[in-house]
Each structure stands twice: as structure tokens, then as C-alpha cells.
Amino acid sequence: MATPYALRSFEAWFIRARPWWRTNLVHNTFGPLIYLLAMGGGLGSLVGQRHPEALGGMSYGEFVAPALLVAACMQAGVAGSTWPVLGALKWQRSYYAMVATPLSVTHIYLGHLMQMTLDNAVAASGFTLVALVLGYPTRMLLVLPIGLLTGVAFAAPIAAWSVGRRTDSEFSVLYRLGVIPMLMFSGVFFPLSSLPDALESVLRVTPLWQGVDLARAAVAGSLVTRAALVHFLYLVAMLVAGVLVARRTYAKALLP
Amino acid sequence: MTVVPDAITVPRMLPWSGVRRPGHVVERNARVYRHGWFIVASGALEPLTYLFAARLGIGRLVGSLPAPSGRAVSYAAFVAPALLAASAANGAVYDTTFNFFHKLKWERTYDAMLTTPMAVRDVALGELGWALLRGLVHSTLFISTMLVMGLMLSWWALLVLPAVVLVSWAFAGLGLAATTYVRTWQDFDWQQLLWLPMFLLSASFFPITVYPEWTRWIVRVTPLYQGVALLRVLVLGGPGWSALLHAAYLGTLGWLCVRHATRRMRRILLR
């Protein structure tokens, strides 16, 4: 039986990504764990001594751990859908090699997206495992799929955008003006309610906040609410929109 | 045909060849970045984002913390000098690791330079000078923001600029020396493995007193901790002799690293 084309594309990406497994673990498992240690442990001990009631009875570590997992998945999603995408187009030219086979541009894109998600799954599982060993709640396991959804919800539209860039310098700007401010202000490290109202309502529509709030709801055991459904649909909509746009941008970049 | 003005103008005006020749490398890098100045400048935005997050969000959860002088300061004031040190280190490391490796092993820029009157030492010092300049650009915007936000609490803060250069010097030296051992791009994982714990755990975001006594010494010997401690004394006030010790550590480390890097580069480039 013939393997579906998107899976063949995935296999090709998988083989190409294999030598980078250590880099993936260092950046996407080890990095977030150090954040967990520094923020959950170091900063958390200060918060616990001074304002134990600030987070509604929750310890700072419990507050920050699910959000860090989601934020790590977002960062891996963005990293995977920027430089590697432009690299496959401009530097290694693997997109051109693939488009010369019976694969369509959509297959190439979907296969690449699957490989990014697999990478993300490996890294995020590593993080979750260590968090469980460190004594974080078992419900962290529920955060894993939420993180992966957030990651791919970022990767899908960003890959569609990246394939149309001329140089990689815009990626640094995306990070400095988009990713890092979102990471710092979307409720990962402190509750959104501590910000001024106007800023808070702006930040409630960022995609990272959807994932973070959904993850906290999962750990709190309140997944069956309207807010959680809205977050979920928001992320799915990003993914679908990304795929739809990518069909056009990939075709424009790759087909004559 | 367009007339290109004599490419090498500024360094030629320098009086002494020991400065003039490294000056060519600095000028070359500046010309390469001519169109990418926004990338260099926007590097300063990252620590600013952290600073605002500390002021608006995390500070509310933590409250005030003790400065080296013992007085209590706001969380943002406590974190700001640490972020400044980290940004000076980061700006210096970037150009002495990835870009340096690219030019050393891939683009073979230095092989080309060595066919001119340039010596290996000039190349190393030139890259170092450029890294210091970049570290300074990263830091200047941050320092201005600290001034505007009223986070410079001591008159020693006048020495912040030279201190920032000293931090960049130590890290640029470390970057050069370490990169001469890099074989593949994957080896840069080690940089991440060392930098992240240093950045997050070097008493940057919380006082060193949260650690048990025996681990404090591990933190104290890291170069970033020394940089953070130096800038914290200068910005928030504290015992002057400790600032001298931190400065001596950073100066010596940078000097040893540059010497070693030059030796290693000679072996790689002049085999």
C-alpha cells in the first residue's frame, strides 16, 4: 500500500532532523527546566515568604510550571517554523528537491509541520517527566497536549509567513517585538490581573495567553468550561488559518 | 562605474599600528552590519522587556529586596543591574561565538585577512574590539532607560559605562577562546548549556541568600555573577573594595582568555 504523501515528506524531515536531537533537548527541555528551577524554586521561595496569598493559595512553582511548558512549546514552534523553513527554501534548498518529486507543496508543508510537532513532543515530554519527578502535580500530563497544540498553532501560520521572507533578519525582529514580549507579559510569570486594566484586556487576546490559561485550567481540573472551549477553538482556528494561508504562500514560493 | 571611496579611512588615521590593524577588522564588521543596524540596536529591546516585566508584574509578587549596601530597594532596581550585565555579556558573546566560528571555519575570512599585513593578534583584538562596541550599543539604551526610570541609586553609577565594557571584555574573551574548540554547529549546544543556568541562577533574579551556603560559592565563581555583583554595587551603592575585586576578576579572565584564544587561532590559521 502506498504511504500517504504527507507521511513520506514527514519521513524525509524526520531523517534530516535526527542529528539535531541533542540541540532540541538542550533548547526545549533543558532550557525550560532551568527556568522552572530559577523561577519555581529561587523566585518562588521569595514569593512564598512574602506574599503567600498572592496566587490564591497556589505556590509560585505550581503557578508557573504549566505555563512554562506551554511557553516552551510556543518557543519551539516559533523556532522550528522560522530559520528551518527559510533554510529549506534558500540555504539547503530541500524544498526545491521535494517539489521535484510527486509531493505537492501542501504535502511538503504538512510533513514539515509534523516533524516540528514531533520534535516538540519529545522535548515537552522530557520537561513533563522531570517536573513530575520534582513533585509537580500529575495533572501536568494534561498540559502536554495543550502545549503541543499551542506549539503547532504558532508554527502553522509562522511557517506560512517565513517561506515568503527574503532574509532571516525579520525573524530576530519577530522575536524581539513579538515572542519575547508575549512570553514576559502573557501571564506566564505573574497573573495578568496585576497589570493595568487596559494592558490586561489587550494581553487577554494573545495566543500564548489562550494556551497558558487552558493549561492552568487543566491542572486545576476545570477543563469543561466555556472559557476553556474558547481558548481551544482559538488555537485550532490559528492552526487551520495557518494551513490555509500556507497552501498559497508555499505555492507562490516554490512553484513557477 | 561607481567610484568607491577608499574603503579604509578611519583606521589609517590611528597613530599606532597596534591599534590601526585591529581597527580594520572593526571597520570591516561595521560595514557588514551597515544594513543590519536595526538588528544590532533591537538587541537592546530584549533586556528592556524583562525590566518592564519585573517592574509591572513580578515586582508585585516579590516586593523589595536588599541591595549590597543593605538598604531595601524595589525589585526592578534589584534586577536592573543584573539585566545590564547579562545584556553586555550577551552582546559580546554573540559576535565572538556564532559569527566568529562562521568566519574562522566556514567563510575563511581570517585566512584572507592573513594574506595582508595583518597578524593573528590583530584579528583577535579586532574581533574583540568589535564585540566590546556591540556590547556597548546594547547597553546604552538600557542604561538610558534605567536613568529615566530612576533606577540609578548611587553616584558610583558614573562608572557604569566602563564596568559594562569590562563585563563585555571578559565574555568576549571567553567567547573567542571557547569557539576555537568548536568543531560543528551542534557544539554550540554547550554554550546554551552553560549560559542559561548562569543567566537564570547567578543571583540575577533573586538574592544569593536563597541558596544554601555551600552552593553560594559555585555561584560566586561564575563570571556572570561577578559582573552582576560589580554592576549592582555601582548602581545601588555598597562597599567599594568589593567592586575592585569583581573588576580585577573580570579583567584578568578576559586577558587570559584573549591570550589563549590568540594562541589557538595561530595554531588553526597558521598550521
Interface residues (C-beta under 8 A of the other chain):
Chain A: P19 W20 R22 T23 V26 H27 F30 G31 I34 Y35 L37 A38 M39 G42 L43 S45 L46 V47 R50 H51 A54 L55 Y60 S169 S172 V173 R176 L177 I180 P181 M184 F185 F189 F190 S194 L195 P196 L199
Chain B: G36 F38 I39 S42 G43 L45 E46 T49 Y50 F52 A53 L56 G57 I58 R60 L61 V62 G63 L65 Q186 D189 Q192 L193 L196 P197 L200 L201 F205 F206 V210
